């Protein structure tokens, strides 16, 4: 969980983070190694429970599409008001409770560890926005309480958000943007009576991001261009047009991506343009002095404009914009984080080209003998600023973490490249404790997402310490379909290329075992929301590869889909569901035969192997989810019980939050209980013994 921020800029709404302090409780007993017998012929023994796994009723149902007919005996579950469905969910919850009863003490210990890493309250440094100072944010035990200490409020200076029109107004730029189903319109915010001016028509796959500055529109776009022969169309470039020529046809290209660098986002200020970049898979951020010469005839590369690259702790860190609402500001605030770097709140002075570490997530009561410290410029206990700043060389490669605090000496974090089935190299990040990890013997948890072009979140998460300090390895697979070096990474794992995502994930799992990073029978997988499609399909494809899997809904408001996305084909065939038509662009519309046949190949619910041993699985969902049906998880578990080996499927549990919605219960403490439950499940099933049958 990353550092809490009072206000978010338009770009920073992509991620909300929380700061925490922590210390470690004593470790749980080490887990005994289990048999190395091959998974396909191995059953794993668990302590008997008073309950037997539920068996859902079957109701004959035949579906037909494109001349193909298939049976779906659990189709009835889509009626969540059916008393039999409610009864089934309750039975599964009772079975999950019985299965996990012998882990209750483990859950309590894990929960206590996670809570101990949290401060009783979270405060953030005062932030100026116009004439206002926003001083503190306080989070209580049962939710969030935001406290603003304001000197003065002038409503005319505020950024206004209008949800109904999906628009925003930044009065400093005097531009107002509105979009509808077929076009992005602009209107002069200082004289709205002039009416709307259409900027462009919607074109599938083409995006425009507009900012306004001194009578010009700066536009980040991936629209096709014939002017630059070196532009592959796999990324964005920056173009410009004057107010009076505000149409996509009048754009003039000014900054093109370099050969190995991709433009991803921008923020604009009175004196500076901030660009978010990706260089060979590593994030960069830089500022360029404004205004840019509009009359320059030559298209430029970024380095032609004398950029200042913001110093970063490492090439593995994530960069999230902070509260940057003041158009006249010359200081850019960002949150930096990595798997081994607690979240940093950093102010980059773009005029002086120095940066100030405003605050870093507290890391109390962890051994810091090998950790490099720097004093924060804001003391959380005294609520005072400290005059501490560091001058750095402008070349980010020469900064090497000086002035940052991280745990790279205690927890190793390395980047690997895994060759997938078709020869494409897949980025894999591995993380482990240098003291507790045992190469070739330790268990591993492989996390993947691979959808919507979203970058897999690898930011600092203190909860992971509870597994890392018990010898586990965490691994993050950046498979195709997610975010990558450029948009082609997304395209090569979506639609009729979705199988690439699954092959990539399987290849990463194989790599961890064949290269001896983890024990060959101790690989588990984690999928969240749409990532459950990835993990579920991989488990179907290679059930013997995985010892366990967690398929869960999203616990934060980041993902489009909350409940595990497992019944892909049936869901996409039902346009009455809230998210179905929106997902056609990502997965394809199965009303088209080519997409139907392709989705049918990987849809997890439709490809469960008959009679095979399956991994132990924890599947979680929320009953009152208005956007994604709880039946997707329920149908998956019911069919697993019906088709997989009965002894192995007894270690598949479905845990449904009866009261929760799309993103479940809020609050930090509820999240700790949920994570403790997940980890206790993994520890239980990894400790089971194997027996050849």
Secondary structure as the mmCIF struct_conf table of DSSP 4:
data_model
#
loop_
_struct_conf.conf_type_id
_struct_conf.id
_struct_conf.beg_label_comp_id
_struct_conf.beg_label_asym_id
_struct_conf.beg_label_seq_id
_struct_conf.end_label_comp_id
_struct_conf.end_label_asym_id
_struct_conf.end_label_seq_id
BEND BEND1 UNK A 6 UNK A 7
TURN_TY1_P TURN_TY1_P1 UNK A 10 UNK A 11
HELX_RH_3T_P HELX_RH_3T_P1 UNK A 12 UNK A 14
HELX_LH_PP_P HELX_LH_PP_P1 UNK A 24 UNK A 33
HELX_RH_3T_P HELX_RH_3T_P2 UNK A 39 UNK A 41
STRN STRN1 UNK A 42 UNK A 45
BEND BEND2 UNK A 50 UNK A 51
HELX_LH_PP_P HELX_LH_PP_P2 UNK A 52 UNK A 54
STRN STRN2 UNK A 62 UNK A 65
TURN_TY1_P TURN_TY1_P2 UNK A 66 UNK A 67
STRN STRN3 UNK A 68 UNK A 71
TURN_TY1_P TURN_TY1_P3 UNK A 73 UNK A 74
HELX_RH_3T_P HELX_RH_3T_P3 UNK A 75 UNK A 78
TURN_TY1_P TURN_TY1_P4 UNK A 80 UNK A 81
HELX_RH_AL_P HELX_RH_AL_P1 UNK A 83 UNK A 99
TURN_TY1_P TURN_TY1_P5 UNK A 100 UNK A 100
HELX_RH_3T_P HELX_RH_3T_P4 UNK A 101 UNK A 103
HELX_RH_AL_P HELX_RH_AL_P2 UNK A 104 UNK A 116
TURN_TY1_P TURN_TY1_P6 UNK A 117 UNK A 117
BEND BEND3 UNK A 118 UNK A 118
BEND BEND4 UNK A 120 UNK A 121
STRN STRN4 UNK A 127 UNK A 129
TURN_TY1_P TURN_TY1_P7 UNK A 130 UNK A 131
STRN STRN5 UNK A 132 UNK A 134
STRN STRN6 UNK A 136 UNK A 140
TURN_TY1_P TURN_TY1_P8 UNK A 141 UNK A 142
STRN STRN7 UNK A 143 UNK A 147
BEND BEND5 UNK A 151 UNK A 151
HELX_RH_3T_P HELX_RH_3T_P5 UNK A 155 UNK A 157
BEND BEND6 UNK A 158 UNK A 158
STRN STRN8 UNK A 160 UNK A 162
HELX_RH_3T_P HELX_RH_3T_P6 UNK A 163 UNK A 165
TURN_TY1_P TURN_TY1_P9 UNK A 166 UNK A 166
STRN STRN9 UNK A 167 UNK A 170
TURN_TY1_P TURN_TY1_P10 UNK A 171 UNK A 174
STRN STRN10 UNK A 175 UNK A 179
BEND BEND7 UNK A 181 UNK A 182
STRN STRN11 UNK A 183 UNK A 188
TURN_TY1_P TURN_TY1_P11 UNK A 189 UNK A 190
HELX_RH_3T_P HELX_RH_3T_P7 UNK A 192 UNK A 194
STRN STRN12 UNK A 197 UNK A 201
TURN_TY1_P TURN_TY1_P12 UNK A 204 UNK A 205
STRN STRN13 UNK A 208 UNK A 213
TURN_TY1_P TURN_TY1_P13 UNK A 214 UNK A 215
STRN STRN14 UNK A 216 UNK A 221
BEND BEND8 UNK A 226 UNK A 227
TURN_TY1_P TURN_TY1_P14 UNK A 229 UNK A 230
BEND BEND9 UNK A 233 UNK A 235
STRN STRN15 UNK A 236 UNK A 236
STRN STRN16 UNK A 237 UNK A 242
HELX_RH_3T_P HELX_RH_3T_P8 UNK A 243 UNK A 245
BEND BEND10 UNK A 247 UNK A 247
HELX_RH_3T_P HELX_RH_3T_P9 UNK A 248 UNK A 250
STRN STRN17 UNK A 252 UNK A 255
TURN_TY1_P TURN_TY1_P15 UNK A 259 UNK A 260
STRN STRN18 UNK A 261 UNK A 268
BEND BEND11 UNK A 270 UNK A 271
STRN STRN19 UNK A 272 UNK A 279
TURN_TY1_P TURN_TY1_P16 UNK A 280 UNK A 281
STRN STRN20 UNK A 282 UNK A 289
BEND BEND12 UNK A 290 UNK A 291
TURN_TY1_P TURN_TY1_P17 UNK A 294 UNK A 295
BEND BEND13 UNK A 298 UNK A 298
STRN STRN21 UNK A 300 UNK A 300
HELX_RH_3T_P HELX_RH_3T_P10 UNK A 302 UNK A 305
STRN STRN22 UNK A 308 UNK A 309
HELX_LH_PP_P HELX_LH_PP_P3 UNK A 310 UNK A 311
BEND BEND14 UNK A 313 UNK A 313
TURN_TY1_P TURN_TY1_P18 UNK A 315 UNK A 316
STRN STRN23 UNK A 318 UNK A 321
TURN_TY1_P TURN_TY1_P19 UNK A 327 UNK A 328
STRN STRN24 UNK A 331 UNK A 338
TURN_TY1_P TURN_TY1_P20 UNK A 339 UNK A 340
STRN STRN25 UNK A 341 UNK A 349
TURN_TY1_P TURN_TY1_P21 UNK A 350 UNK A 353
STRN STRN26 UNK A 354 UNK A 360
TURN_TY1_P TURN_TY1_P22 UNK A 364 UNK A 365
BEND BEND15 UNK A 366 UNK A 366
TURN_TY1_P TURN_TY1_P23 UNK A 369 UNK A 370
BEND BEND16 UNK A 377 UNK A 377
STRN STRN27 UNK A 378 UNK A 379
TURN_TY1_P TURN_TY1_P24 UNK A 380 UNK A 383
STRN STRN28 UNK A 384 UNK A 385
STRN STRN29 UNK A 390 UNK A 390
BEND BEND17 UNK A 394 UNK A 394
HELX_RH_3T_P HELX_RH_3T_P11 UNK A 396 UNK A 398
TURN_TY1_P TURN_TY1_P25 UNK A 399 UNK A 403
TURN_TY1_P TURN_TY1_P26 UNK A 408 UNK A 410
STRN STRN30 UNK A 411 UNK A 419
TURN_TY1_P TURN_TY1_P27 UNK A 421 UNK A 422
BEND BEND18 UNK A 423 UNK A 423
STRN STRN31 UNK A 425 UNK A 433
TURN_TY1_P TURN_TY1_P28 UNK A 434 UNK A 436
TURN_TY1_P TURN_TY1_P29 UNK A 439 UNK A 441
BEND BEND19 UNK A 442 UNK A 442
STRN STRN32 UNK A 444 UNK A 448
TURN_TY1_P TURN_TY1_P30 UNK A 452 UNK A 453
HELX_LH_PP_P HELX_LH_PP_P4 UNK A 454 UNK A 456
BEND BEND20 UNK A 459 UNK A 459
HELX_RH_3T_P HELX_RH_3T_P12 UNK A 462 UNK A 464
HELX_RH_AL_P HELX_RH_AL_P3 UNK A 465 UNK A 468
TURN_TY1_P TURN_TY1_P31 UNK A 469 UNK A 471
STRN STRN33 UNK A 473 UNK A 478
TURN_TY1_P TURN_TY1_P32 UNK A 480 UNK A 481
BEND BEND21 UNK A 482 UNK A 482
BEND BEND22 UNK A 485 UNK A 486
HELX_RH_AL_P HELX_RH_AL_P4 UNK A 487 UNK A 491
TURN_TY1_P TURN_TY1_P33 UNK A 492 UNK A 493
BEND BEND23 UNK A 494 UNK A 494
HELX_RH_3T_P HELX_RH_3T_P13 UNK A 495 UNK A 497
TURN_TY1_P TURN_TY1_P34 UNK A 498 UNK A 498
HELX_RH_AL_P HELX_RH_AL_P5 UNK A 499 UNK A 514
TURN_TY1_P TURN_TY1_P35 UNK A 515 UNK A 516
BEND BEND24 UNK A 517 UNK A 518
TURN_TY1_P TURN_TY1_P36 UNK A 520 UNK A 521
STRN STRN34 UNK A 523 UNK A 528
TURN_TY1_P TURN_TY1_P37 UNK A 529 UNK A 530
HELX_RH_AL_P HELX_RH_AL_P6 UNK A 531 UNK A 541
TURN_TY1_P TURN_TY1_P38 UNK A 542 UNK A 542
HELX_RH_3T_P HELX_RH_3T_P14 UNK A 543 UNK A 545
BEND BEND25 UNK A 547 UNK A 547
STRN STRN35 UNK A 548 UNK A 552
BEND BEND26 UNK A 555 UNK A 556
TURN_TY1_P TURN_TY1_P39 UNK A 557 UNK A 558
BEND BEND27 UNK A 560 UNK A 560
BEND BEND28 UNK A 563 UNK A 563
HELX_RH_AL_P HELX_RH_AL_P7 UNK A 568 UNK A 572
TURN_TY1_P TURN_TY1_P40 UNK A 573 UNK A 573
TURN_TY1_P TURN_TY1_P41 UNK A 575 UNK A 576
BEND BEND29 UNK A 577 UNK A 577
TURN_TY1_P TURN_TY1_P42 UNK A 578 UNK A 579
HELX_RH_AL_P HELX_RH_AL_P8 UNK A 580 UNK A 587
TURN_TY1_P TURN_TY1_P43 UNK A 590 UNK A 591
BEND BEND30 UNK A 592 UNK A 592
HELX_RH_AL_P HELX_RH_AL_P9 UNK A 593 UNK A 602
HELX_RH_3T_P HELX_RH_3T_P15 UNK A 604 UNK A 606
HELX_LH_PP_P HELX_LH_PP_P5 UNK A 608 UNK A 609
BEND BEND31 UNK A 610 UNK A 611
STRN STRN36 UNK A 616 UNK A 622
TURN_TY1_P TURN_TY1_P44 UNK A 623 UNK A 624
BEND BEND32 UNK A 626 UNK A 628
TURN_TY1_P TURN_TY1_P45 UNK A 630 UNK A 630
HELX_RH_AL_P HELX_RH_AL_P10 UNK A 631 UNK A 643
BEND BEND33 UNK A 644 UNK A 644
HELX_RH_AL_P HELX_RH_AL_P11 UNK A 646 UNK A 649
TURN_TY1_P TURN_TY1_P46 UNK A 650 UNK A 651
STRN STRN37 UNK A 652 UNK A 657
BEND BEND34 UNK A 658 UNK A 659
TURN_TY1_P TURN_TY1_P47 UNK A 662 UNK A 663
BEND BEND35 UNK A 667 UNK A 667
HELX_RH_AL_P HELX_RH_AL_P12 UNK A 668 UNK A 686
TURN_TY1_P TURN_TY1_P48 UNK A 687 UNK A 687
STRN STRN38 UNK A 689 UNK A 692
#
